[in-house]
Amino acid sequence: MNEQKATPACAHSILLVDDEAGVCDLLKQVLEREQYHVVAVTDPLLALAELQRREFSVIISDLQMPDLSGLELLGEARRFRPYASRILITAVLSLDAVVDAVNKGEIFRFIVKPWLQEEFIAAVQSGVQRCELLRQNADLQTATQVMNEQLVDLNRSLAKQVKLVASQNEQLANVNAALEQNLVRSLELCVHTMHTYYPALGDQIRRVAQICRAIGELLLLSKEERRVLESSAMLYDIGLLGVPRQVIRKWQEDPESLNLGERALIGQHPIVGQELASFGSDLNQVREIIRAHHENYDGTGYPDQLVGEKIPWLARLLSVAVTFASSRLTLMDSLEKVKNEAGKSLDPNAVRVFLQAWTRSDIVHEARTISLPDLRPGMVMARDIYAQNGVLLAPQGQQLDTVSIKRMLEQNRTHPITQSLAVYC
């Protein structure tokens, strides 16, 4: 995969709006030291005029200002500059109003006064990255739309150009290849962006993609279903690009420590991810799966509290893979966690599919062939073992203990086991 070159900070313009000139000057100096081009104004009405005149990557506004509040200004800014990340600064935190503004997409992040300079700079950097991604996605969508229109024109002309069928088929194949390559590059860009923003998430996404690929092979899914499942596996957490890194870390390490505002941000990331995955017109199913990947089988998930089979099947499969890949437990404890969640957060059928497919994933160690006397507690069977009379002694995926090993040894004494034993240690 080609490395994406980072865009220099000086290529991004920041609009800073605060009716206190001292605050404006201070924040402008901070941002200019980070090599950003800053336009600072104290009048929100003048800020609207600036928005109509030029592009900005990030718009930062105070909440309480005369003539126009920060929320009103950022709501108007969304109309003029939809790709710009909107950050609200407030000393008086009205959580309901802020959460409502986040849900409506009016603001990307809010910062409470007084703030730490490092957090403020990190918020602006995240906003710039988000704006850059949205603009790139818009360019990709435009290119895809152009190619789709070209494809339609080619199809319309086929009937009138019978003598040119061979050449037109070649053109059609080129267009389809370009579209496929465009999608692959888009997905790789998203994974690379996630890895850059939060490396642990990037690694987790690659593990989930490996497991989903194994599931698709096991179930003999159609080419389209595999594409949808594997694309979803690469994009499911893209909505976390709008969440501060420290909040993601708290969510992964100690979710109970999240405050109400942080829970709201985490709870919105499937919806944000659904919106960000709109860069391809053929990603509608992927967007639905992204939105549903945190729905629980028993209806306790989010954002829509879907229950059972109302959750898309591919989303249920993805949820099992995410549960396993995101676990911080040992391999065997992670498998046990997945089994225990069957019928609760996870679909039992999806769990059964996963338990058959996980051994096919590249992240699992290769099976080792051993003799019967070498079996030890804790080993995991890589395939089913049967007695000569057809009785199943140990199913694939079973973790051996002293009882199961003793049973196989006793069975071997009366009816020798002729199969080779393959285990994961």
C-alpha positions in Angstrom: 0.0 0.0 0.0 1.4 3.4 -0.9 2.1 5.7 2.0 -0.1 8.9 2.0 2.0 12.0 2.2 1.0 14.3 5.1 -0.4 17.7 4.1 1.6 20.5 5.6 -0.3 22.5 8.3 0.3 25.7 6.4 -2.0 24.4 3.6 -5.0 24.7 6.0 -6.9 27.8 7.0 -8.6 28.2 10.4 -11.4 30.6 11.1 -11.4 31.8 14.7 -14.4 33.7 16.1 -14.6 35.1 19.6 -16.0 38.5 20.7 -13.2 38.9 23.2 -10.2 40.3 21.2 -7.7 39.0 23.8 -8.9 35.5 23.5 -8.8 35.8 19.7 -5.2 37.1 19.7 -4.1 34.4 22.1 -5.6 31.5 20.2 -4.3 32.9 16.9 -0.8 33.0 18.2 -1.1 29.4 19.4 -2.3 28.2 16.0 0.1 30.2 14.0 3.0 28.6 16.0 1.6 25.3 14.6 2.0 26.7 11.1 -1.7 27.2 10.4 -3.1 30.2 8.5 -5.5 31.9 10.9 -8.3 34.4 10.2 -9.5 35.8 13.5 -12.6 37.9 13.9 -14.5 39.2 16.9 -17.9 39.8 15.0 -19.8 36.6 14.1 -21.5 38.4 11.2 -18.2 39.2 9.7 -17.3 35.6 10.2 -20.2 34.6 8.0 -19.0 36.9 5.3 -15.5 35.3 5.5 -17.1 31.9 5.2 -18.8 32.9 1.9 -15.5 34.3 0.6 -13.1 31.4 1.2 -12.5 27.8 2.3 -11.6 26.9 5.8 -10.5 23.5 7.2 -11.6 24.2 10.8 -14.0 26.8 12.2 -13.6 27.6 15.9 -16.3 29.7 17.7 -17.1 30.9 21.2 -20.6 30.0 22.4 -21.9 33.2 23.8 -21.5 36.2 21.5 -23.7 39.2 20.6 -25.9 39.1 17.5 -25.2 35.4 16.8 -24.4 32.6 19.2 -21.7 30.1 18.5 -24.2 27.3 17.8 -26.1 29.5 15.4 -22.9 30.5 13.6 -21.7 26.9 13.3 -25.1 25.8 12.1 -24.8 28.5 9.3 -21.2 27.5 8.6 -22.3 24.0 7.9 -24.4 25.3 4.9 -21.5 27.3 3.5 -18.6 24.9 4.2 -19.9 21.4 4.9 -16.5 19.8 5.0 -15.0 22.2 7.5 -14.8 20.8 11.1 -16.7 22.9 13.5 -15.4 23.3 17.1 -17.4 25.1 19.8 -15.6 26.8 22.8 -17.8 27.4 25.9 -17.3 28.3 29.5 -20.9 27.4 30.4 -21.5 23.8 29.3 -25.1 23.1 28.4 -24.7 19.3 27.8 -28.2 18.9 26.2 -27.6 21.7 23.7 -24.1 20.5 22.9 -25.1 16.8 22.5 -28.0 17.9 20.3 -25.6 20.0 18.2 -23.3 17.0 17.8 -26.2 14.7 16.8 -27.3 17.2 14.2 -23.8 17.5 12.8 -23.5 21.1 13.6 -20.3 20.7 15.6 -17.4 18.2 15.4 -16.0 18.8 18.8 -16.6 21.1 21.8 -13.9 22.5 24.2 -14.7 23.6 27.7 -13.0 26.7 29.1 -10.4 26.7 30.6 -8.7 24.3 28.2 -5.2 22.8 28.1 -3.2 24.0 25.1 -2.2 20.5 24.1 -5.8 19.4 24.1 -6.8 22.5 22.0 -4.1 21.8 19.5 -5.0 18.1 19.3 -8.6 19.0 18.7 -7.7 21.3 15.8 -5.4 18.7 14.3 -8.2 16.1 14.5 -10.5 18.6 12.9 -8.0 19.2 10.0 -7.6 15.4 9.5 -11.4 15.0 9.4 -11.8 17.8 6.9 -9.0 16.4 4.7 -10.7 13.0 4.8 -14.1 14.4 3.9 -12.6 16.4 1.0 -10.7 13.3 -0.3 -13.9 11.2 0.0 -15.9 13.9 -1.9 -13.3 13.9 -4.7 -13.4 10.1 -4.8 -17.2 10.1 -5.0 -17.1 12.7 -7.8 -14.6 10.6 -9.7 -16.8 7.5 -9.2 -19.9 9.3 -10.3 -18.1 10.5 -13.5 -17.0 6.9 -14.2 -20.6 5.7 -13.5 -21.9 8.2 -16.0 -19.4 7.1 -18.6 -20.5 3.5 -18.0 -24.1 4.5 -18.6 -23.2 6.3 -21.8 -21.3 3.3 -23.0 -24.2 0.9 -22.3 -26.6 3.2 -24.2 -24.4 3.2 -27.3 -23.9 -0.6 -27.4 -27.1 -1.2 -29.4 -26.1 1.3 -32.1 -22.6 0.1 -32.4 -22.8 -3.6 -32.9 -19.7 -3.6 -35.0 -17.8 -2.1 -32.1 -18.9 -4.5 -29.4 -15.5 -6.0 -28.8 -13.8 -2.6 -28.3 -16.7 -1.3 -26.1 -16.5 -4.4 -23.9 -12.8 -3.7 -23.4 -13.6 -0.1 -22.4 -16.3 -1.3 -20.1 -13.8 -3.7 -18.4 -11.3 -0.8 -18.0 -14.0 1.3 -16.3 -15.0 -1.5 -14.0 -11.4 -2.1 -13.1 -10.9 1.6 -12.4 -14.0 1.6 -10.1 -12.8 -1.5 -8.3 -9.3 0.0 -7.9 -10.8 3.3 -6.8 -12.8 1.5 -4.0 -9.8 -0.5 -2.9 -7.7 2.6 -2.6 -10.4 4.4 -0.7 -10.6 1.6 1.8 -6.9 1.4 2.2 -6.8 5.2 2.7 -9.4 4.9 5.5 -7.5 2.1 7.2 -4.3 4.0 6.9 -6.0 7.1 8.4 -7.4 5.1 11.3 -3.9 3.6 12.0 -2.3 7.1 11.9 -4.9 8.5 14.2 -5.0 5.6 16.7 -2.6 2.7 15.8 -4.4 0.2 18.1 -7.6 0.7 16.1 -5.7 0.2 12.8 -4.3 -3.1 14.0 -7.7 -4.2 15.3 -9.3 -3.4 12.0 -6.8 -5.6 10.1 -7.5 -8.5 12.5 -11.3 -8.1 12.0 -10.8 -8.0 8.2 -8.9 -11.3 8.4 -11.6 -13.0 10.4 -14.4 -11.7 8.2 -12.4 -13.0 5.1 -12.3 -16.4 6.8 -16.0 -16.3 7.6 -16.8 -15.4 4.0 -14.8 -18.4 2.7 -16.4 -20.7 5.2 -20.0 -19.7 4.4 -19.3 -19.6 0.6 -20.7 -16.1 0.5 -21.3 -14.6 -2.9 -18.7 -12.2 -4.3 -20.9 -9.2 -3.5 -21.6 -10.4 0.1 -17.9 -10.9 0.6 -17.1 -7.5 -0.7 -19.8 -5.9 1.6 -18.6 -7.8 4.7 -14.9 -7.2 4.1 -15.5 -3.5 3.2 -17.5 -3.1 6.4 -14.7 -4.8 8.4 -12.3 -2.1 7.1 -14.6 0.9 7.8 -16.7 0.0 10.8 -14.8 2.3 13.3 -14.1 5.2 10.9 -16.6 7.2 13.0 -14.1 7.3 15.8 -12.0 9.8 13.9 -14.3 12.4 15.4 -13.6 11.2 19.0 -10.6 12.4 21.0 -7.8 9.8 21.5 -8.0 9.9 25.2 -11.8 9.2 25.1 -11.1 6.2 22.8 -8.5 4.9 25.3 -10.9 5.3 28.2 -13.6 3.4 26.3 -11.2 0.5 25.5 -9.6 0.3 28.9 -12.3 1.2 31.3 -15.7 2.0 29.6 -17.4 2.6 33.0 -15.2 5.6 33.6 -16.7 7.6 30.6 -18.7 10.7 31.6 -22.1 11.5 29.9 -20.6 13.6 27.2 -17.9 11.0 26.3 -20.6 8.3 26.2 -22.6 10.5 23.8 -19.5 10.8 21.5 -18.9 7.0 21.6 -22.5 6.3 21.1 -22.6 8.4 17.9 -19.6 6.9 16.2 -21.6 4.2 14.3 -23.8 7.0 12.9 -20.8 9.2 12.0 -19.2 6.2 10.4 -22.3 5.6 8.3 -22.1 9.2 7.1 -18.4 9.1 6.3 -18.8 5.8 4.3 -20.9 7.7 1.7 -17.9 8.3 -0.6 -19.0 5.4 -2.8 -22.5 5.0 -4.3 -22.2 1.2 -4.1 -21.5 1.3 -0.3 -25.2 1.5 0.9 -25.1 -2.0 2.4 -21.8 -1.2 4.0 -23.2 1.9 5.6 -26.1 0.0 7.1 -23.7 -2.6 8.6 -21.4 0.1 10.0 -24.4 1.7 11.7 -25.5 -1.7 13.2 -22.2 -3.2 14.3 -22.7 -2.2 17.9 -26.3 -3.4 18.1 -26.8 -6.3 20.5 -28.7 -9.5 19.8 -30.8 -8.9 23.0 -31.6 -5.3 22.1 -29.3 -3.6 24.5 -26.9 -2.2 21.9 -26.8 1.2 20.1 -27.6 3.4 18.3 -31.1 1.9 17.4 -31.5 -0.9 20.0 -32.3 -3.4 17.2 -33.2 -6.9 18.4 -32.3 -10.4 17.0 -32.8 -10.8 13.3 -33.7 -7.2 12.8 -30.0 -6.7 12.9 -28.5 -7.3 9.4 -26.9 -10.8 9.2 -23.6 -9.5 8.0 -23.6 -6.9 10.9 -24.1 -9.8 13.3 -21.1 -11.6 11.8 -19.0 -8.5 12.0 -20.0 -7.9 15.6 -18.6 -11.3 16.6 -15.3 -10.6 14.8 -15.1 -7.2 16.5 -15.8 -8.7 19.9 -13.0 -11.2 19.5 -10.5 -8.9 17.9 -11.0 -6.1 20.4 -10.6 -8.3 23.5 -7.6 -7.6 25.6 -7.7 -11.1 27.1 -5.6 -14.2 26.2 -6.6 -16.2 23.1 -8.5 -18.8 25.0 -10.2 -16.3 27.3 -11.2 -14.2 24.3 -12.8 -17.3 22.7 -14.6 -18.0 26.0 -15.8 -14.5 26.1 -17.3 -14.8 22.6 -19.0 -18.1 23.6 -20.5 -16.5 26.8 -22.0 -13.6 24.8 -24.0 -16.0 22.5 -27.7 -15.1 23.0 -26.8 -11.9 24.8 -24.9 -9.3 22.8 -24.0 -11.8 20.0 -26.2 -13.9 17.7 -25.7 -17.7 18.6 -25.6 -18.6 14.9 -23.0 -16.0 14.2 -20.9 -17.3 17.1 -21.1 -20.8 15.8 -19.9 -19.6 12.4 -17.1 -17.7 14.0 -15.9 -20.6 16.1 -15.6 -22.7 12.9 -13.9 -19.9 10.9 -11.5 -18.4 13.4 -8.9 -21.2 12.8 -8.8 -20.1 9.2 -7.7 -16.6 10.0 -4.1 -15.5 9.5 -3.9 -14.2 13.1 -4.2 -17.7 14.5 -1.1 -19.8 15.0 -0.6 -22.8 12.8 -1.9 -26.2 14.1 0.7 -28.7 15.4 0.4 -32.4 14.8 1.2 -34.4 17.9 0.8 -37.9 19.3 -1.9 -38.9 21.8 0.4 -39.2 24.8 1.6 -35.6 24.2 -1.8 -34.1 24.7 -1.9 -31.5 27.6 -4.6 -29.5 29.3 -5.1 -26.1 27.6 -4.5 -27.3 24.1 -7.2 -26.6 21.5 -8.4 -29.1 18.9 -7.7 -28.0 15.4 -10.2 -30.5 13.9 -12.8 -33.1 15.1 -11.5 -36.4 16.5 -13.7 -39.5 16.2 -13.6 -43.0 17.7 -13.6 -46.0 15.3 -17.3 -46.5 16.0 -18.0 -42.9 14.9 -18.4 -41.3 18.3 -17.2 -37.7 18.5 -14.5 -37.6 21.1 -13.4 -34.0 20.8 -14.9 -31.3 18.5 -12.9 -28.7 16.6 -12.2 -25.7 18.9 -12.6 -27.6 22.2 -10.0 -26.7 24.8 -8.7 -29.9 26.4 -8.7 -30.6 30.1 -7.6 -33.6 32.2 -11.1 -35.2 31.9 -11.3 -35.0 28.1 -7.7 -36.2 27.7 -8.4 -39.2 30.0 -11.5 -40.1 28.0 -9.5 -40.2 24.8 -6.8 -42.3 26.3 -9.3 -44.8 27.6 -11.1 -44.9 24.3 -7.8 -45.5 22.5 -7.0 -48.5 24.7 -10.2 -50.3 23.5 -10.6 -48.8 20.0 -7.3 -47.3 18.8 -7.6 -43.7 17.4 -6.1 -43.8 14.0 -6.6 -40.1 13.1 -3.7 -37.7 13.4 -4.1 -35.2 16.2 -3.8 -31.5 15.3 -3.9 -28.9 18.1 -3.3 -25.2 18.8 -1.0 -24.7 21.7 
